[in-house]
């Protein structure tokens, strides 16, 4: 084949889908407890990787209720974080990686690798959450559980290997649906224009994530109203003030988003929290930095 050709043979490309299970949602405070990875090409799964990690701290009961990794499983199969990362990086080699909501998993990998003095690999990675939002805007939800049911995929959710395999199928689906847009290197690069390298990833999530989630969970659980402003100011005539009922805190591309019902009108909106001021009924105006 002419090395100067712009043609790309998708059948010869392999990717590795990766998922992690953790002891909590805050990468600054919690740990990776399981890594799952699936090596695949356009049509098939080629290899699988799974490792359970012995955590140094106690698990968050909420996370444990989701992944259901038992103490017995950890005792019988768990390895140290350093050993797990060494095995994981050996498995992925230099292949491009695929995550669903990459910033979550890569944040944990970055912090864990730094802790163990292990350099992050130089692999490119893609995010199926971003790709679905870009190329499948008609979907009702972008959660992995919803996509799993949408594509009639089987397998247990919320275990690293099973979710990695679902992610691989999602990526295959996106590529197959857009195959005509990917038959040249130029088109391929354009289609996957959102891609990053692991080693250049910088964790910018706030360290007080636990406090932020605890704060908003009060309003989520009680379905209470909250007054917020998206432009860092409050005034009687400020048209940017909104009255909302928080539904969910979401993390995408290291950005904290508040999914909420906005009143009047009762429409659903995603509000970035980085520049948002909350008019707390007891504490007055606060930002997520001082929650």
Secondary structure, DSSP 8 states (H G I E B T S, - for coil): --TT--B--GGG--EEEEEEEESSS-TTT--EEEEEEEEE-SS-EEEEEEEEB--SS---HHHHHHH---HHHHHHH-B-HHHHHHHHHHHHTT-EEEESSHHHHHHHHHHHHHHTT------EEEEHHHHHHHH-TT-S---HHHHHHHTT--S-SSSHHHHHHHHHHHHHHHHHHTGGG-SBHHHHHHHT---EEGGG----S-TTHHHHHHHHHHHHHHT-EEEEETTS---TT-TTEEEEEEEEEEEETTEEEEEEEEETTTEEEEEESTT-EEEETTTEEE-GGG-
